[in-house]
């Protein structure tokens, strides 16, 4: 279970060039994530970055790089991952524990993959969660011959994650400029 603390961290998930290239409103989401990160830094709230690595996003490649306008500071950890769940096989839990974090403010890409999987896992682990509703994105998807618009996927993400309940855990939905960074 997560530590019983009110310390908050901002978790920026997969805001990478190769992930965002076909996502809805990638430039707008990137600007809002950058604004959220600046709010966190101004309030001395830790920022933790997550970057996916796989055959399509090889470490160090142009596609693997964070979107222009987003850059970790030297004191902000970057967690590499190769699964949708940013906790799986990574140092994320150790980074959160080292900072006494019990609440995550989450933004990034893609809503229906890495953002969703990571938030589901965070809830199971007992973290309080805020999903930044205007600072995550995805792309249109096609499955079994059915095309699902990115706006529908994002709305569905808000519905499913926003109604996620675990003992002692609820997911808050807020915008990048209204989400509480300290409780």
N, C-alpha and C positions, 0 to 999 in steps of 0.2 A: 504494500500500500504506500501511497505518496506520504510525504512528511506532513504532519499537521502544522501547517504554517500558512501565513497569509502572503508570503513573498510571491511576487508575480514575475514571470519572464515573458517576453515576446518571442514567439517561435515563428520564424520565417521559413516556409517550406518550399523548396524546389523552384525558386524564382529565377530560373535559368533560361538562357537564350533559346536553347533547343526545346525546352518544355513549353515556353510561351509563344513560339512562332506561329501557332495556329489557334491560340486561345482568344476567346472573346475579350475585347477591351484590354488587351495586354498592356498598352501604354498607360491607360487610366489606372489600372490595378497597380502597376509598378509605381506610379506617382503616389497613390494612396498608401502603399506599403512603405515607401520612402518617408512619407509624412508621419506614419505610425512609428517607424524606427526613430525618427528625430524626436518625437514626443517622448518615447521611452528613454532615449539617451539624456534628454533634458531633465527627466525626472529620476535619473540614476536607476532605471529599471533595466535589468539584464536583457540583452538581445542574443538569441541563439539562432544560428543559421543552419539550415539543412540543405545538402546538395546530393542529388541522385547521381549514381555512377553505374553505367551499364554499357552494353555494346553500342547503343545509340548516343550515349553521353559519356564518352571516354574521359577519364580524369585529365584535366588540362586542355581539352579541346575547346574550340570556339563555342560549340553547343553547350558544353558543361559550365561555361562562365555564367556568373550572375548577370542579370539584365543591367544594362547601362543605368547608372544612377543609384545602384545598390552596391554597397561595399562594406564588408565587416571591418570593424576596427580591430587593432591587434589584440585587444582584451576580450573580444567577442568570439566564442568558439564556433567553429564550423564542423558540423557532424556529417560525415559521408555515410551514405546508405545505398543499398542495392535492392531493397524491398520497399513496397508501398508504405508499410508501417515504419516510421522513423525510429521506433524503439527496437525493432528486430535486428539483432546482431550489431548494434551500434553503441556509441558512448553517450547517447542522449540521456539516459537515466542517470548516469554518473555526473554529467554536466549539471543537470537539474538538482540533484542531491547536493553537489558541492556548493550550490548557491541557495540552498534551503527553499527551493521553489515548490509550492503546492498549488499554484494557479498558472495556467497557460493562456496567453492571448495569442491566437493563431491566425495566420494569414499565409497565402501562397497559392500553389498550383499542384496538381489539378484537384479541383473540388471533389470529384467523384473517385479519385484514386488516393494519392498520398495524403491530401488534407483529411479526407474522410477516414482513411485507415488509421492515421495517426491519432485523430481525435477519438475514434472508437477505442483504441488501445489506451489512450490517456484516461478515458473515463473508467475503464476496467481497472487501471492502476490506481484510481482514486483521486486524480487531479481535478480541481475545479477548472472549468474551461470557458473561455469566451472566444467565439468564432467571429472574426471581423467580417461582417456580411458584405461590405463593399471592397474588400481587399483579398478576395480569392477568385479564381477563375478556372475555366476549363474550355474544352473545344467541343464542337458538335461530335456526336458519336453515332455509329451505326452498329446495330446488333440484330442478328436474325432478320435482316432485311428491313428493319425499322430504324429510321433516322430520328435522333433525339437532339433537339436544338440545345445549344450550350445554356441559353437562358432558362430552359426547362430543367436542365440538370442542376444549375445553381439554385433555382427555386426548390427543387426536390431535396438538395443538400440542406438548405435552410430548414425545410420541413422535417426531414429525418433526424438531422443532428440537433436541431433546435428542440426536438421533443425527446431526445435521448435522456433517459433517467437510469441512474444506478444508485444504490444506497449511498446517500450523502452527496450525490453528484447530479448537477443539472448543467446544461449547456446554455450559456447566455449568448444572444445575438446582439451585436452593436456595430456601429460604424467606426471607421478609423479615427474620426475626430471626437467620438463620444464614449468609446470604450474606456472603462476605468482601468488605469494602469497600476493603481495602488488601492488597496482596500483598507 
